[in-house]
């Protein structure tokens, strides 16, 4: 076997062994079993300032970049993924299977390493598929053009209300994703669960 291939294999083995053996405690580590409930999102940046410092007009301000997802998208996507799993079992539509395969491929391998130091932001590997599950669920709620008009109108209204809530929540969370300086009380209002702080 060529030395270059042996070296490559050795390098990959070392990377793998290091990564599966990483057990250094971290204040923002999140067990993969709790990723779907967003138990411990990662704080990636925080700078606190006092009144009059760097334009802070409140008694205390801060700039933060946090991995807390828009809860109205995240939790709805988790529910939609479970619903898609049930529908796939019942209907065996390949589209549902494709989305679920993406979620499974990005999430299930992490369950073999629940004791490793991992973080909530690793969910980025399967989040797009969860959003696809949410889009599929919204499509199912909307129904088809052949559905009775009252049912279709109700569905459009409910989906419209949901999407307005999502947009408003995204505007509310935007400072926490982009390190915009805001009063500390506003920052604190984003920590809906004690484990998010």
MARDONU-588142 format. One line per 2 residues: number of its first residue (from 1); their letters; for each residue x, y, z of C-alpha. Coordinates in steps of 0.1 Angstrom, whole numbers, plus 2048, in hexadecimal, padded with zeros to 3 digits. Layout:
REM MARDONU-588142
NUM	A	X/Y/Z ~ ...
This chain:
REM MARDONU-588142
1	XX	800/800/800 ~ 80F/822/7F7
3	XX	81C/838/813 ~ 806/854/80A
5	XX	7E7/83F/80E ~ 7F4/831/82F
7	XX	7FB/854/83B ~ 7D8/860/831
9	XX	7C8/843/843 ~ 7DD/849/862
11	XX	7D4/86E/862 ~ 7AE/866/85F
13	XX	7B1/84C/87B ~ 7C2/866/892
15	XX	7A7/880/88A ~ 78B/867/891
17	XX	79B/85A/8B2 ~ 7A1/87E/8BE
19	XX	77D/888/8B6 ~ 76C/86A/8C6
21	XX	782/86D/8E4 ~ 77B/892/8EB
23	XX	76C/893/90E ~ 776/8B5/91B
25	XX	75A/8C5/92E ~ 74D/8E6/920
27	XX	732/8FD/92D ~ 720/8FD/90C
29	XX	722/8D8/903 ~ 701/8C9/8F9
31	XX	6F8/8A4/8FA ~ 6EC/898/8D8
33	XX	6CE/888/8E9 ~ 6C2/8AB/8F2
35	XX	6C9/8BD/8D1 ~ 6A6/8BA/8C5
37	XX	699/8CC/8E4 ~ 6B4/8E7/8E0
39	XX	6BF/8E1/904 ~ 6E1/8F3/903
41	XX	6E7/90A/8E5 ~ 70A/917/8E1
43	XX	714/93A/8EA ~ 72F/943/8D1
45	XX	735/968/8DA ~ 72C/980/8F5
47	XX	739/9A2/8FF ~ 728/9B5/91B
49	XX	729/9DB/91F ~ 71E/9F4/939
51	XX	70A/A14/935 ~ 71D/A2D/91F
53	XX	736/A14/912 ~ 737/A0E/8ED
55	XX	715/A1F/8E8 ~ 703/A0B/904
57	XX	6E5/A21/90E ~ 6D7/A08/928
59	XX	6E6/9FF/94A ~ 6F5/9E0/93A
61	XX	6F8/9D5/916 ~ 706/9B7/903
63	XX	70E/9A9/8E1 ~ 708/984/8DC
65	XX	70A/96A/8C2 ~ 6F7/94B/8CD
67	XX	6ED/92B/8BD ~ 6C9/92D/8CA
69	XX	6B4/925/8AB ~ 693/937/8A4
71	XX	67E/921/8BC ~ 65F/924/8A5
73	XX	673/915/889 ~ 688/8FC/89D
75	XX	66C/8EC/8B1 ~ 654/8EC/894
77	XX	66F/8DB/87F ~ 674/8C0/89A
79	XX	64F/8B9/89B ~ 64D/8B9/875
81	XX	66A/8A0/873 ~ 657/889/88B
83	XX	637/88D/877 ~ 64A/886/856
85	XX	658/866/866 ~ 635/85A/86E
87	XX	628/864/84C ~ 645/852/83B
89	XX	63E/832/84F ~ 619/835/844
91	XX	61D/840/820 ~ 640/837/816
93	XX	645/856/801 ~ 669/85A/7F5
95	XX	669/87F/7FB ~ 663/87B/820
97	XX	67D/860/821 ~ 696/877/810
99	XX	691/892/82A ~ 693/879/847
101	XX	6B2/869/839 ~ 6C3/88B/83A
103	XX	6B8/890/85E ~ 6C3/86D/868
105	XX	6E5/870/856 ~ 6ED/890/867
107	XX	6E0/888/88A ~ 6E0/862/892
109	XX	706/85D/88F ~ 70A/876/8AC
111	XX	6F6/85F/8C3 ~ 714/847/8C3
113	XX	729/863/8D4 ~ 712/870/8EF
115	XX	72F/872/908 ~ 745/886/8F0
117	XX	747/8AC/8F4 ~ 72F/8B8/8D9
119	XX	71B/8D8/8D4 ~ 6F8/8E2/8C8
121	XX	706/8F3/8A9 ~ 70F/8D1/89B
123	XX	6EA/8CE/892 ~ 6F3/8E4/873
125	XX	6FA/8C3/861 ~ 6D5/8B9/862
127	XX	6C2/8DA/867 ~ 6BC/8DF/842
129	XX	6AA/8BE/841 ~ 695/8C7/85F
131	XX	68B/8E7/84E ~ 682/8D2/82F
133	XX	66C/8BD/847 ~ 65C/8DD/853
135	XX	656/8E9/82F ~ 646/8C7/827
137	XX	630/8C9/845 ~ 625/8EC/83C
139	XX	61D/8DF/819 ~ 608/8C4/828
141	XX	5F5/8DD/83E ~ 5EF/8F3/820
143	XX	5E0/8D5/80D ~ 5DA/8D6/7E8
145	XX	5C6/8ED/7D1 ~ 5AB/8D2/7CE
147	XX	5A4/8D3/7F4 ~ 583/8E4/7FE
149	XX	587/90A/7FE ~ 57F/90F/823
151	XX	599/8F6/82E ~ 5B3/905/816
153	XX	5AB/928/822 ~ 5AF/91E/847
155	XX	5D0/90D/83F ~ 5DD/92B/82D
157	XX	5D4/942/84A ~ 5E4/92B/864
159	XX	604/927/850 ~ 604/94D/84A
161	XX	601/954/86F ~ 61D/93B/876
163	XX	634/94B/85D ~ 62E/96E/86B
165	XX	637/961/88D ~ 657/951/87F
167	XX	661/972/86E ~ 65A/986/88E
169	XX	66D/96D/8A3 ~ 68A/96F/88B
171	XX	68B/995/88E ~ 68A/991/8B4
173	XX	6A7/978/8B4 ~ 6BC/98A/899
175	XX	6D1/99E/8B2 ~ 6DA/97D/8C4
177	XX	6E7/96E/8A3 ~ 6FA/98D/898
179	XX	70A/99D/8B7 ~ 6F6/9BD/8B5
181	XX	6FA/9D0/8D5 ~ 6D9/9D0/8E9
183	XX	6CF/9D5/90D ~ 6D6/9B8/924
185	XX	6B1/9B4/92D ~ 6AA/9AE/908
187	XX	6C6/994/906 ~ 6B8/983/925
189	XX	695/981/916 ~ 6A3/969/8FC
191	XX	6AD/94F/915 ~ 68C/93C/917
193	XX	69B/91E/928 ~ 6B3/920/945
195	XX	6CB/909/932 ~ 6CD/923/915
197	X	6E0/93C/92B
